[in-house]
């Protein structure tokens, strides 16, 4: 099968290699001249035989919007576009309608597997019409892990990215729990070998997972994680998961707390805790820690 692939970064580049390793023809385009097979999107479209399949692997938002808009003007009825980035599911609905007006099919596909996907395969969660999904099965089969799991046709357009969004929200909560457990073990002198304690959980326990394996590998390189700053970004899916939960009146306290914990990680000094400390001092005379030397106002004292 022939596939056009737009975006050859860490994920897209490895996906191109894995699909090629399974005997398919992949024509890739990237703005980086060192990575691309063709010079631009028109050249990529021209290199594919009709009916074409073009898989988009670029950042969500404006980059994806720009590529899909250009493809809408380059492709013809009967062609098919796949968005494999981390787009918000509501964008998928709009893209499906826009491309559908030109007779172009659309499938959204949440992709999980990171830099290990080339070797282990990628978990795929797709949304779209069944004929379009069936047409893509040779590519999906090349990308997915071996075995019966790792692929789902989740539903109509948007369902794939919605499933991936919830997947990432769950991921936030699991990582937060491992991180909190590590901090608690490190904070006491009861457990003398924290990395080996985590390693012992990798077999036979109910909390074993690939994320646990990855944390153990990180602790093996740096047992106290001294080289890493306690700062964690969020790529959007956690926020969208909480938004969707609010919209559907579904309680997701663990996911929400893990998202807010990432926000806390970006504060060198918590404004909330400043206010809490000030109130404790005012009502109970509790000591406060000052950033600079100066008199501490007495409880109830006027400015």
N, C-alpha and C positions, 0 to 999 in steps of 0.2 A: 504494500500500500504506500501511496505518496502522502507526505505531510509537510505543510509549511509551518514553521515554528518561529514566532516573533518574540525575541527576548532570550538571550543566551547567557544569562548570569549564572549564579551558583546552582539554581534549580533548573533553569531552562537548558543550560549547557549539558548538564548531566542527563537530563531527559532526552536530549538529542542523541547522546551517545547510547543510552539504553535502548531506545527505539531502533537505532541503526543496528545495534548488536542482535536484534531480533529479526533482521532481514528486511526492514522497511527503508524506503528512501525518504530522507529528511532534508529539506532545504531550509536553512536557518537564516534569519536576519537579525542583526543587532547593530546599534549605533556605533559600537566599538569595531573599528576596521580589523582588529586582530582576531575577532571572533566570528564575524559574519561570513556567510557564503555568497551573498548577493549585496548589491550596493544600496538598495532601498526597497520599500514595500512594492512598488510597481514591478520591479525586477523579480521579486519573490513570487508574485501572482503570475507573472509571465512564465516562470519556470515550472509551474505546476500544470498538469493535465486536468482538463475538466471532466467531471465536476470536482472542484477543489475542496480541500479541507485545510483550514488555517487555524493553528492553535496559538493563542496569545498568552504570553507569560511575562507581563510587565507589571510594575507597581499599580495598585488599585487607585482609583480616582482619575485625575486628569490624564495621566499617561495611557491608561486603558481606554478612556473615553476618546482620546485623540486617535489611537490606533484603530478602534472599531469604526469611528467616523470615516477614516480614510479607506478602510476595507469596504465599507458600504458603497463607496463610489468606484471601487476597483473590481469587486467580485460580481458574479452574475447569478441569476436564478438557478437554483440547484446546488450552489456552493454551500459550504458549512463553516461556521466560525465557532471555535471553542475558547471560552475565557477560563484559563486555568490559574489565574492569579487569585488574590485574596479580596476580590470585589465584594461590596455589600450586596446582599441578595436583592434589594430593591432596584439596584442598578441593572441587574440581570433582566428583570421584567421589562425595563425600558429598552435595553439593547435587543431583546428578542422581538419586541414590537417594531423597532426601527429596521432591523435587518429583514424581518418577515415581510415588511411592506415592499421589499425588493425581491421577495422569493428566496431569500437566503436563510438557511437554517441557523439556529443558535443553541448551543449547549453550554451550561456553566458547570465547571468541574473544580471542586475543592480538592487540593493536592496536599498530602501530608507525607513527610519522609525526610525532609531536610537534605543535608549533604550526604546522608547515608542511602538515599533512594537509589542511586546508581547501582549499588551492590545489592541492597535488600528489597528494592521495589518501592513503589509509592502507593499509599492508601488513596483511593479515588472515590469521591462522592459527587455524583453528577445529577444535573437536572435538565429536563428538556423533553421533547417529543420522542416516543419510543423508536420510530424509524431512524431518527438522527442518532440516537444512542446506539442502536444496533449497527448502524453504518460505521461507528467509531470503535466497535469492539476489538478489531485487530490491534488497534493502538492501545486501547485500555488493557488488553491482555499482555501486551509487551511491557507496559509500565507497572502493572500491579505486582505484588509479591506472588510467589508460588503458593499454591494451596487454595482452599475454598473461600478464604476471607480476603478483605482488602479492597473490595469494589462494591458499590451500591448505586443503582439508579434510584435516587431518593424521591423523585417526583417531577413535577412540572418545572419550567424555567424558574430559577431562583432557589430551588430546593437543595441543590448541591452545595451552593455557598452558604445557605442557612445551616445545613448539617455541619459544614466545616466550621462555621462561626461558633456553634455550640460545642463542637469538639475542642476548639481553642479555648473557650471559656472554661471547660472542664480541665484542660491542661493548666490554665492559670492556677486553679484551686489545688491541683495535685502538687505542682511545684512549690506553692506557698506552704503546704503542709510539710513537705520534705524539708524546706528551708527552716521552718519554725522548729521542727524536731532536731535538726542539726544544731541550731543555736542553743536550744535547751540543753542538749547533751554537752556542748562545749562550755556552757555557763557553770557547770557543777564539776566537782572533783570526784564524783562517784564513779563515772565511767572513764577509764584511763585511756582507752583506745577507740576514739570515735570513728575514724575511717573504717576500722575492721568491724565495728558494730554495724555500720551501714552495709559493708560487704556481706555480713552474715545474713542479712535480710534478702539477699538476691536469690536465694533458693529456699523453697518450702514455706514461705510466708505468704499471707494474703495481700501484702503491700508490695510484693515484687513487681517490677515493671521496667520498661526500657528507660524511662526517666531516672529511675533509681540506679540503673546501670551507668548512665551517663554521669550522674552525680558522683558515683563511686570512682569513676575514671578521673573526674576533676579533682577529687580529694586525694587520689593516688599521686597526682602531679604536684598538688599544693595542699597538704593536709589541713592547714588553717585558712585556706583561701586568701592568704595575705596579699596576693598580687592583684586581687579583684576588688574594685570599689563596690560598695553596697548600693548600686543604682540600677534600676531595671526599667527599660522602656516598655511601652505597650504599642502593638502594631495596629490596633483598632478593633480587632474582633472581640476582645473582652468588653469594650464599651458597647459595641453593637449587641452583644449577648444580653447585657444588663438592660439596654434600651428595649429589646424585644421582650424580655421578661416583664418589664413594667407595662408594656403595651398589652401583653396577654394576661396580666395580673398573676404571674407565676413567681413564687418566692425562690430566689437563688442567692441566699445569704453567703454561702461559701465562695461562690464566684465573685459576687460583689465585693466581699471583703478582700479577696486576693487582688482585685483590680485597684481598690483604694490603697492597699499596701504598696503597690508600685508607685502610686502618686506620692506617698510618704517618703519613699526612697529617694526622691528627687529634692527633698527639702534639707538643706544643711542645718536648719534650725526650725522646728515645727511652730508655726504661729498658733496653732490650736493649743499646744502644750504651754506656750507662753501665757495664754489666757487662763488655762487651768491652774498654772502655777500662781498667777496673780490672784485668782479667786481663793485658792487655798491659803495664801498669805493673809488675805483680807479677812476671811471668816475665822481662821484659826491661828493666825500668827505663825504659820509654817514657814520654814526657811525657804528662800528662793536663791537660785544661782544666777549671778549677774555676769553679763559679758564684759563689763568694765567696772573698775573700782568706784564706789560711790555709796552714799547712804541708802539704806533700805527703808522705804516708807513704812511707818508703823500702821498696824491694822486700823482702818477707819480714818486715817489722817487725811486732811484736805490736801489738794494739790498745792 
